[in-house]
Amino acid sequence: MDAFVEVYIATDITFAYLVKAQLEDAGIPVQIANENVSAAYCIDGMVPRVLVPESRVQEAQEIIAEMKRSAQANADALDELFGEGSVES
């Protein structure tokens, strides 16, 4: 049995669950370490961490990278649509 290793450090439990859902959709077993840590108490490295079996790290990292690319593309599209940082008065 593979040991579980960290593939993603989340700043918020919501992001950890989003990553977990995507990885599980791909058939990758996932655990979240520090799952019960409140955002108010995320100090000393006590943040949610997404863990997968060592044999699935590469696959998980590729999925996470695609999630980041997709999020950036969506942000860029919104900037193009509404104008980056523009505020109409």
KOLSE-812088 format. One record per residue (C-alpha): residue number from 1; x, y, z. Coordinates in nm, 2 decimals. Layout:
// residues N
{atom NUM; {X; Y; Z}} ...
//
This chain:
// residues 89
{atom 1; {0.00; 0.00; 0.00}} {atom 2; {0.13; 0.34; -0.10}} {atom 3; {0.20; 0.61; 0.16}} {atom 4; {0.00; 0.93; 0.11}} {atom 5; {0.20; 1.23; 0.02}} {atom 6; {0.12; 1.60; -0.01}} {atom 7; {0.04; 1.74; -0.35}} {atom 8; {-0.14; 2.07; -0.26}} {atom 9; {-0.14; 2.31; 0.02}} {atom 10; {-0.47; 2.51; 0.05}} {atom 11; {-0.51; 2.85; 0.20}} {atom 12; {-0.87; 2.76; 0.28}} {atom 13; {-1.06; 2.43; 0.33}} {atom 14; {-1.29; 2.52; 0.04}} {atom 15; {-1.00; 2.51; -0.20}} {atom 16; {-0.89; 2.18; -0.05}} {atom 17; {-1.23; 2.03; -0.11}} {atom 18; {-1.24; 2.16; -0.47}} {atom 19; {-0.90; 1.99; -0.54}} {atom 20; {-1.02; 1.67; -0.36}} {atom 21; {-1.33; 1.66; -0.58}} {atom 22; {-1.14; 1.69; -0.90}} {atom 23; {-0.89; 1.43; -0.80}} {atom 24; {-1.16; 1.18; -0.69}} {atom 25; {-1.34; 1.23; -1.02}} {atom 26; {-1.02; 1.11; -1.18}} {atom 27; {-1.02; 0.80; -0.95}} {atom 28; {-0.74; 0.92; -0.73}} {atom 29; {-0.79; 0.84; -0.35}} {atom 30; {-0.75; 1.16; -0.15}} {atom 31; {-0.71; 1.26; 0.21}} {atom 32; {-0.71; 1.60; 0.36}} {atom 33; {-0.47; 1.67; 0.65}} {atom 34; {-0.56; 1.94; 0.90}} {atom 35; {-0.91; 1.93; 0.77}} {atom 36; {-1.07; 2.07; 1.08}} {atom 37; {-0.84; 2.37; 1.11}} {atom 38; {-1.03; 2.70; 1.09}} {atom 39; {-0.90; 2.97; 0.87}} {atom 40; {-0.87; 3.19; 1.17}} {atom 41; {-0.62; 2.94; 1.32}} {atom 42; {-0.41; 2.86; 1.01}} {atom 43; {-0.07; 2.93; 1.18}} {atom 44; {0.25; 2.74; 1.21}} {atom 45; {0.18; 2.54; 0.90}} {atom 46; {-0.15; 2.42; 1.02}} {atom 47; {-0.34; 2.46; 0.69}} {atom 48; {-0.54; 2.21; 0.49}} {atom 49; {-0.31; 1.98; 0.29}} {atom 50; {-0.43; 1.75; 0.01}} {atom 51; {-0.26; 1.41; 0.01}} {atom 52; {-0.27; 1.13; -0.25}} {atom 53; {-0.10; 0.79; -0.27}} {atom 54; {0.27; 0.82; -0.38}} {atom 55; {0.20; 0.62; -0.70}} {atom 56; {-0.06; 0.88; -0.81}} {atom 57; {0.14; 1.20; -0.74}} {atom 58; {0.23; 1.27; -1.10}} {atom 59; {-0.13; 1.23; -1.22}} {atom 60; {-0.26; 1.45; -0.93}} {atom 61; {-0.01; 1.72; -1.00}} {atom 62; {-0.11; 1.73; -1.37}} {atom 63; {-0.48; 1.77; -1.27}} {atom 64; {-0.40; 2.04; -1.02}} {atom 65; {-0.19; 2.23; -1.28}} {atom 66; {-0.49; 2.21; -1.53}} {atom 67; {-0.72; 2.35; -1.26}} {atom 68; {-0.48; 2.64; -1.21}} {atom 69; {-0.46; 2.70; -1.59}} {atom 70; {-0.83; 2.69; -1.62}} {atom 71; {-0.88; 2.93; -1.32}} {atom 72; {-0.63; 3.17; -1.48}} {atom 73; {-0.80; 3.16; -1.82}} {atom 74; {-1.13; 3.24; -1.65}} {atom 75; {-0.98; 3.53; -1.47}} {atom 76; {-0.82; 3.66; -1.79}} {atom 77; {-1.15; 3.63; -1.97}} {atom 78; {-1.33; 3.83; -1.70}} {atom 79; {-1.06; 4.10; -1.71}} {atom 80; {-1.10; 4.12; -2.09}} {atom 81; {-1.47; 4.14; -2.06}} {atom 82; {-1.49; 4.40; -1.79}} {atom 83; {-1.16; 4.57; -1.81}} {atom 84; {-0.88; 4.49; -1.57}} {atom 85; {-0.92; 4.70; -1.26}} {atom 86; {-1.16; 4.95; -1.42}} {atom 87; {-1.43; 5.11; -1.22}} {atom 88; {-1.71; 5.31; -1.39}} {atom 89; {-1.84; 5.61; -1.19}} 
//
